[in-house]
Structures are given as C-alpha cells and as structure tokens.
Amino acid sequence: MRPLDIPNPLPLRGRTLDEGFTDLERDANGRAVFSIESGGKKVETLLGPKYPVTTIWLPNDRSGQPREFICFEPLTTIISGINLAHEGKYSGLQTLPAGQKWIESFWVRASGI
C-alpha cells in the first residue's frame, strides 16, 4: 500500500476510491471511525481494535461516473497479508491456535435518516 495525503474530511463528489487504509486513528477504546455525511444525514462505521485495516470502495458505473454508494470494509490484515506473512514480509498477521476463538466487532450507525 502507498500512503495517501488526503484531507479530513475528504470531499467525495466526482471521486472514486478503491483504497486500503492502515495506521487508523483510534479512540480511547481502540475503535476507528469512518463516516460519510451529506445533507444532514450521516452513516458511520466503527471498527474494533482487531481490525487494523479497512478498504473504502467508491466505484464508477459503466459509463465512468461515480456511483451513489460507498463501502467501508473492515479487514483483519492488509491485502495479501497471508502471502506476505508467509514470505516473511509482514508481521501483523493475526493467528489463532486450534480450538481458540477470535472475537471482534464492528458497528454501523446512522443519524438524520
């Protein structure tokens, strides 16, 4: 992944995205927040601490115009993290011994809707 120098908030009008984000800003509970807001309406995705990465997808339609939806996808590793860990190039892969549980949450909140 490459670093992006983007403003916060990021205007989305006329923009497409298919980007992974790491090193997320976290609150005191370890949660990261991504949100989209327009016309007094807001949708937030909160990622628990075990989601170190998110992908944001805002694609074009077939005519090349941005679609009117966005996807925040919580990820437990970077793209190709399993392969990169196997090659010794990524140390952040979460693993779990047999018989153990992995528990985490993400939340979606809407307001003004």
C-alpha positions as CSV (number, residue, x, y, z in Angstrom):
1,M,0.0,0.0,0.0
2,R,1.1,3.6,-0.6
3,P,0.5,6.5,1.7
4,L,-2.2,8.9,0.7
5,D,-2.0,12.6,1.5
6,I,-5.8,13.3,1.8
7,P,-7.7,15.9,3.7
8,N,-10.1,15.0,6.5
9,P,-12.9,15.4,5.7
10,L,-12.4,14.2,2.1
11,P,-14.9,15.6,-0.4
12,L,-16.3,12.7,-2.4
13,R,-18.1,14.5,-5.2
14,G,-16.6,13.3,-8.6
15,R,-14.1,10.9,-6.8
16,T,-13.7,7.2,-7.0
17,L,-11.8,5.1,-4.4
18,D,-10.6,1.6,-4.1
19,E,-8.0,2.1,-1.3
20,G,-6.8,0.3,1.8
21,F,-6.2,2.3,4.9
22,T,-3.8,1.3,7.8
23,D,-2.5,3.2,10.8
24,L,-6.0,4.3,11.6
25,E,-6.7,7.0,14.2
26,R,-8.2,5.3,17.2
27,D,-10.3,6.5,20.2
28,A,-9.6,5.6,23.8
29,N,-11.4,2.2,23.3
30,G,-9.2,1.4,20.2
31,R,-12.0,2.0,17.8
32,A,-11.5,3.6,14.4
33,V,-14.4,5.5,12.7
34,F,-15.1,6.1,9.0
35,S,-18.2,8.1,8.1
36,I,-19.9,9.7,5.2
37,E,-22.1,12.8,5.6
38,S,-24.4,14.7,3.3
39,G,-27.5,16.8,3.6
40,G,-27.7,16.3,7.4
41,K,-27.5,12.5,7.1
42,K,-24.6,10.5,8.4
43,V,-23.5,6.9,8.3
44,E,-20.6,5.8,10.4
45,T,-18.7,2.5,10.5
46,L,-16.8,1.9,13.8
47,L,-14.0,-0.8,13.7
48,G,-12.9,-2.6,16.8
49,P,-9.2,-2.8,17.7
50,K,-8.6,-6.1,15.9
51,Y,-9.5,-4.5,12.6
52,P,-6.2,-2.8,11.7
53,V,-7.2,-2.1,8.1
54,T,-10.2,-1.0,6.1
55,T,-10.8,-0.8,2.4
56,I,-13.0,2.0,1.1
57,W,-14.7,1.3,-2.3
58,L,-16.4,4.1,-4.2
59,P,-16.6,2.8,-7.8
60,N,-17.6,4.3,-11.1
61,D,-20.6,2.9,-13.0
62,R,-20.2,1.5,-16.5
63,S,-20.3,5.0,-18.1
64,G,-17.4,6.1,-15.9
65,Q,-19.4,8.2,-13.5
66,P,-19.1,7.7,-9.7
67,R,-21.9,5.5,-8.3
68,E,-24.0,6.7,-5.4
69,F,-22.8,4.2,-2.8
70,I,-19.7,3.6,-0.8
71,C,-18.5,0.5,1.0
72,F,-16.3,0.5,4.2
73,E,-14.9,-3.0,4.5
74,P,-13.2,-3.9,7.9
75,L,-10.2,-6.2,7.4
76,T,-8.1,-8.2,9.8
77,T,-5.0,-7.9,7.6
78,I,-3.6,-6.0,4.7
79,I,-4.4,-7.1,1.2
80,S,-2.3,-10.3,0.6
81,G,-1.3,-10.3,4.2
82,I,-1.3,-14.1,4.4
83,N,1.1,-14.4,1.5
84,L,3.3,-11.6,2.7
85,A,3.5,-13.1,6.2
86,H,4.4,-16.5,4.7
87,E,7.2,-14.7,2.8
88,G,8.4,-13.0,6.0
89,K,7.5,-9.5,4.7
90,Y,4.5,-8.8,7.1
91,S,4.5,-9.4,10.9
92,G,1.0,-8.2,11.6
93,L,-1.0,-11.3,10.6
94,Q,-3.4,-12.3,13.4
95,T,-3.2,-16.0,14.1
96,L,-5.1,-18.3,16.5
97,P,-4.3,-21.6,18.0
98,A,-6.6,-24.5,17.2
99,G,-9.7,-24.5,19.3
100,Q,-9.5,-20.8,20.3
101,K,-11.9,-18.0,19.5
102,W,-11.4,-14.8,17.7
103,I,-13.9,-12.2,18.9
104,E,-14.3,-8.7,17.5
105,S,-17.0,-6.3,16.4
106,F,-17.7,-3.5,14.0
107,W,-20.7,-1.3,14.2
108,V,-22.7,0.8,11.7
109,R,-24.6,3.9,13.0
110,A,-26.9,6.1,11.1
111,S,-28.2,9.5,12.0
112,G,-30.5,12.1,10.4
113,I,-32.1,9.3,8.3
